[in-house]
Amino acid sequence: MQRPLALGRFQTLEIAEATGDRITLRAPEGALILPASEAPADAEVGGQLRVFIYEGRDGAVTATTVSPAAALGEFASMRCVSVTHAGAYMDWGLPKDLYVPPFEQAQHMEEGRDYVVYVMLDRKGERLIGSTHVATYLDYDVEDVEVDQEVELLVYGRIDAGVQVIVDQQHRGLVHHSDVYGSMKIGSQHTGYVREIRGDNRLDIRLKRRGKAGMLDAQATVLQALEDAGGFLPLHDRSDPAEIDKHLGMSKKAFKRGVGTLYKARTIVLRDGGIALAKAKPDADPDQGSGSS
């Protein structure tokens, strides 16, 4: 038995009919029509399609194989495409824009700007809407979160202490300014690690792993950057921290530790003005690159 259709969710439905221009899907409340252009080439009667359920432009329940920026209960960065006295409308990847009522706007929204939006149902449970009151919809139950756990981050704000992030689409986190490397724009996504679980059940997050794992990450980052740059980087132990951050997205301390280990292993050599990949040839001059930067 099929479960009832739920707005804002993905559901797998059976193909009841397939014609040249449309696919008819069998649903609990009746048939749903899907443009044939949205179905895979091998779609056939009796087969199944995974579709997203939402209200179309006419307000009727609609199915699509297109994935929106976020489903019900999820957060995503979306662009505001229109603002009226009735509210704001966000591009979330579907033909019908997502409506954000005035009372669900943390600040007055402006057309053309990006915002982190939470997808929810209206008070009657009949319509999908969005909200930028991000903190209101975060989960403060962090019982299953562990220190050093790898997590996915979505940047949603900034405060004096650092960058505010949504952790694994659930929890409230903060990356302190001392741990911020590279660009962390509103709406950008990153991988992070839990530094501390605070007494108020908020999470402090670092962007780099600590200890030996962090050292290995730094070495890998330096080596990849060297390969991408053709074997040489204009960075050394006297480089400005901002330049290291710009090229590698890491702190100067992590850079120096990573480079030191790579140099001792003779994986890289020190050159005037930077570092370079060591020659792999067995007959390479052992004194090559033995000078200091």
C-alpha positions in Angstrom: 0.0 0.0 0.0 1.3 3.4 -0.9 1.8 5.9 1.9 -0.2 9.2 1.6 1.5 12.0 -0.4 3.4 14.4 1.8 4.2 17.9 0.6 7.9 18.7 0.6 9.0 15.0 0.6 10.4 12.6 -2.0 8.2 9.6 -2.8 8.4 6.7 -5.1 5.3 6.3 -7.3 4.3 3.7 -9.9 4.0 4.7 -13.6 0.4 4.1 -14.6 0.6 5.4 -18.2 3.3 6.8 -20.5 2.5 8.7 -23.6 4.5 10.9 -25.9 4.4 14.1 -23.8 3.4 13.0 -20.3 3.8 10.4 -17.6 0.8 9.5 -15.4 1.8 8.4 -11.9 -0.4 6.4 -9.6 -0.9 8.1 -6.3 -3.0 7.4 -3.2 -5.2 10.5 -3.7 -5.4 10.1 -7.5 -3.2 10.4 -10.6 -0.3 12.8 -10.9 0.9 14.1 -14.3 4.5 14.5 -15.0 6.0 15.9 -18.2 7.7 13.2 -20.2 10.8 15.4 -20.5 11.4 14.9 -16.7 11.3 11.1 -16.9 14.3 8.9 -17.8 14.4 7.5 -21.3 13.7 3.9 -20.0 10.6 4.9 -18.0 7.8 2.4 -18.7 4.3 1.5 -17.4 4.7 -0.5 -14.2 8.0 1.0 -13.4 8.6 3.4 -10.5 9.9 7.0 -10.3 11.2 8.9 -7.3 9.6 12.3 -7.3 9.4 15.4 -5.1 5.8 16.4 -4.1 4.9 20.1 -3.9 2.2 22.5 -4.9 2.3 23.8 -8.5 1.5 27.3 -9.7 -2.2 26.5 -9.6 -2.0 25.2 -6.0 -2.6 21.6 -7.0 -0.4 18.8 -5.7 2.4 18.3 -8.2 5.2 15.8 -8.7 8.6 16.5 -10.2 11.9 14.5 -10.7 13.8 17.8 -10.2 15.4 18.0 -6.8 14.8 21.4 -5.0 17.5 23.1 -3.0 16.0 21.8 0.2 13.2 19.5 1.1 10.8 19.8 4.1 12.8 20.3 7.3 16.0 21.2 5.5 18.1 24.4 5.2 19.6 25.7 2.0 21.0 28.9 0.4 18.5 30.4 -2.0 18.3 33.6 -4.0 15.4 36.1 -3.5 13.8 36.6 -6.9 10.9 38.9 -5.9 9.7 40.9 -3.0 6.1 42.2 -2.6 4.0 43.6 0.2 2.8 40.0 0.7 6.3 38.6 1.2 9.4 37.3 -0.6 9.8 34.6 -3.2 12.9 32.4 -3.4 14.4 30.4 -6.2 14.7 26.9 -4.9 15.1 25.1 -8.2 11.4 24.4 -9.0 9.0 26.2 -11.4 7.0 27.7 -8.5 9.1 29.9 -6.2 9.2 29.3 -2.4 7.2 31.9 -0.5 8.6 33.5 2.6 5.9 35.4 4.6 6.9 38.7 6.2 6.6 37.2 9.7 9.1 34.5 8.7 11.8 37.0 7.6 14.5 37.6 10.1 15.2 40.8 8.3 13.6 42.6 5.4 14.6 40.6 2.3 15.9 42.2 -0.8 15.6 41.0 -4.4 18.8 39.5 -5.8 20.4 38.6 -2.4 21.0 35.1 -1.2 19.6 33.9 2.1 19.7 30.7 4.1 16.1 29.4 4.2 14.4 26.7 6.2 11.6 24.8 4.3 8.5 24.2 6.4 4.7 23.9 6.3 2.4 26.8 7.1 0.4 26.8 10.3 -2.4 24.8 8.6 0.0 22.3 7.2 -1.3 22.9 3.7 1.4 24.9 2.0 5.2 24.9 1.8 6.8 28.1 2.9 10.3 29.3 3.9 11.7 31.0 6.9 15.0 32.8 7.6 14.6 32.6 11.4 17.3 29.9 11.2 18.0 29.5 14.9 14.4 28.9 15.7 14.4 25.7 13.8 17.7 24.2 14.9 17.9 21.1 17.2 19.6 21.7 20.5 19.6 18.0 21.4 23.3 17.1 20.7 23.3 13.8 22.6 24.6 11.9 19.6 27.3 14.4 18.7 30.9 13.6 19.6 34.1 15.7 19.9 36.3 15.5 16.8 33.3 14.2 14.7 33.4 15.2 11.1 30.4 17.3 10.2 28.9 19.2 7.2 28.5 23.0 7.7 26.2 25.6 6.1 27.2 29.2 6.9 24.1 31.3 7.9 25.5 34.3 9.8 28.3 36.2 11.6 28.6 37.5 15.1 31.5 39.1 17.0 32.9 35.8 18.1 32.9 34.2 14.7 31.0 32.5 11.9 27.6 30.9 12.6 27.0 27.6 11.0 24.3 24.9 10.7 25.9 21.6 11.6 24.7 18.5 9.7 21.4 20.3 8.8 20.4 20.1 12.5 22.5 21.9 15.1 23.8 25.4 15.9 27.5 25.8 15.6 30.2 28.5 15.7 33.6 28.7 14.0 35.6 31.1 16.0 37.6 33.7 14.1 40.9 32.1 15.0 39.7 28.9 13.2 38.4 30.7 10.1 40.6 30.1 7.0 39.6 31.1 3.5 36.2 32.5 2.5 33.2 31.6 4.6 30.4 33.5 2.8 26.7 33.3 3.9 25.3 30.2 2.2 28.7 28.5 1.6 29.2 24.9 2.6 32.2 23.4 4.3 33.4 20.3 6.1 34.3 20.8 9.8 35.1 19.0 13.0 33.5 19.3 16.4 35.9 21.1 18.7 33.7 21.3 21.8 30.2 20.7 22.9 29.2 23.6 25.1 27.1 23.6 28.2 24.2 25.3 26.3 24.3 22.4 23.7 25.8 24.6 21.0 28.8 23.3 19.1 32.2 25.0 18.6 33.6 23.9 15.3 37.1 23.8 13.7 37.8 23.5 10.0 40.8 21.3 10.3 41.4 18.0 12.1 43.7 18.1 15.1 46.7 16.0 16.0 48.3 13.5 13.6 45.2 13.5 11.3 45.4 17.3 10.9 49.1 17.0 10.1 48.4 14.5 7.3 45.7 16.8 6.0 48.2 19.7 5.9 50.8 17.7 4.0 48.2 16.5 1.5 47.0 20.0 0.9 50.5 21.3 0.3 51.4 18.5 -2.1 48.1 18.9 -4.1 48.7 22.7 -4.3 52.3 22.1 -5.6 51.1 19.7 -8.2 48.3 22.1 -9.3 50.9 24.9 -9.5 53.3 22.9 -11.7 55.7 22.0 -8.8 56.5 25.3 -7.2 54.7 27.6 -4.7 55.9 31.1 -3.7 55.4 30.3 0.0 58.0 29.9 2.8 58.4 30.3 6.6 58.5 34.1 6.2 55.3 34.4 4.1 52.5 36.5 5.3 49.8 34.3 7.0 47.2 35.9 4.7 49.1 34.6 1.6 49.3 31.1 3.0 45.6 31.3 3.8 44.9 32.6 0.2 46.8 29.8 -1.5 46.2 26.8 0.9 43.3 27.7 3.2 45.3 26.9 6.3 47.1 28.7 9.2 50.8 29.5 9.0 51.4 27.2 11.9 49.9 24.2 10.1 51.7 25.2 6.9 55.1 25.2 8.7 54.5 21.9 10.4 53.3 20.3 7.1 56.2 21.7 5.1 58.7 20.6 7.8 57.6 17.0 7.7 57.6 16.9 3.9 61.1 18.4 3.8 62.4 15.9 6.3 60.9 13.1 4.1 62.6 14.7 1.0 59.3 15.0 -0.7 59.8 18.7 -1.2 62.8 21.0 -1.5 63.3 24.6 -0.3 64.0 27.1 -3.0 64.6 30.9 -3.1 61.2 32.4 -2.5 59.3 29.2 -2.0 59.0 25.4 -2.0 59.1 22.9 -4.8 58.4 19.2 -5.4 61.6 17.1 -5.1 62.8 15.4 -8.2 61.7 11.8 -8.4 64.6 10.6 -10.6 67.1 8.3 -8.8 70.0 10.2 -10.3 68.9 13.6 -9.1 71.5 15.7 -7.4 71.2 15.0 -3.7 72.3 18.6 -2.9 69.5 20.1 -5.1 67.4 22.4 -3.1 69.4 22.0 0.1 69.5 25.8 0.6 67.0 27.5 2.9 64.3 29.8 1.9 
